[in-house]
Amino acid sequence: MAFDDKVDNKAEEYGGKAKEQVGKATDDEQLEAEGRADQTSSKLKQAGEKIKDAFKH
C-alpha cells in the first residue's frame, strides 16, 4: 500500500467519524449516515490495499 493511499484512507475514516459525531450532536440523521458510509468505504479500501500488499510479497 502506498503511503499516500494510507494517509488518504485514514483521513477519510477520521472524517467519517467526525461527520458521524456532528450528525449525532445536531440530530442530523443524514449526516450521521454519511459519516458511517465514509468510514465503511475507507475500511474497505484499506482491506483491499492490504490484500494487494499480501500478494506482492
C-alpha positions as CSV (number, residue, x, y, z in Angstrom):
1,M,0.0,0.0,0.0
2,A,1.4,3.3,-1.0
3,F,1.9,5.7,1.9
4,D,-0.3,8.4,0.3
5,D,-3.1,5.9,-0.1
6,K,-2.8,5.0,3.6
7,V,-3.0,8.7,4.5
8,D,-6.0,9.3,2.3
9,N,-7.9,6.3,3.6
10,K,-7.2,7.2,7.2
11,A,-8.2,10.8,6.6
12,E,-11.5,9.6,5.0
13,E,-12.0,7.3,8.0
14,Y,-11.5,10.1,10.6
15,G,-13.5,12.5,8.5
16,G,-16.3,10.0,8.6
17,K,-16.1,9.6,12.3
18,A,-16.2,13.4,12.7
19,K,-19.3,13.6,10.4
20,E,-21.0,10.9,12.4
21,Q,-20.3,12.7,15.7
22,V,-21.5,16.0,14.3
23,G,-24.6,14.3,13.0
24,K,-25.3,12.8,16.4
25,A,-24.7,16.1,18.2
26,T,-27.0,18.0,15.8
27,D,-29.6,15.3,15.5
28,D,-28.9,15.2,11.7
29,E,-29.5,11.6,10.7
30,Q,-28.4,12.1,7.1
31,L,-25.0,13.5,8.2
32,E,-24.6,10.7,10.7
33,A,-25.3,8.1,8.0
34,E,-22.9,9.8,5.6
35,G,-20.2,9.6,8.3
36,R,-20.8,5.9,8.7
37,A,-20.7,5.3,5.0
38,D,-17.4,7.2,4.7
39,Q,-15.9,5.0,7.4
40,T,-17.1,1.8,5.8
41,S,-15.8,2.9,2.4
42,S,-12.4,3.8,3.9
43,K,-12.2,0.5,5.7
44,L,-13.0,-1.5,2.6
45,K,-10.3,0.4,0.7
46,Q,-7.8,-0.3,3.4
47,A,-8.7,-4.0,3.3
48,G,-8.3,-4.1,-0.4
49,E,-4.9,-2.4,-0.2
50,K,-3.8,-4.9,2.4
51,I,-4.8,-7.8,0.2
52,K,-2.8,-6.3,-2.7
53,D,0.2,-5.9,-0.4
54,A,-0.1,-9.6,0.7
55,F,0.1,-10.7,-3.0
56,K,3.1,-8.5,-3.7
57,H,5.2,-10.3,-1.1
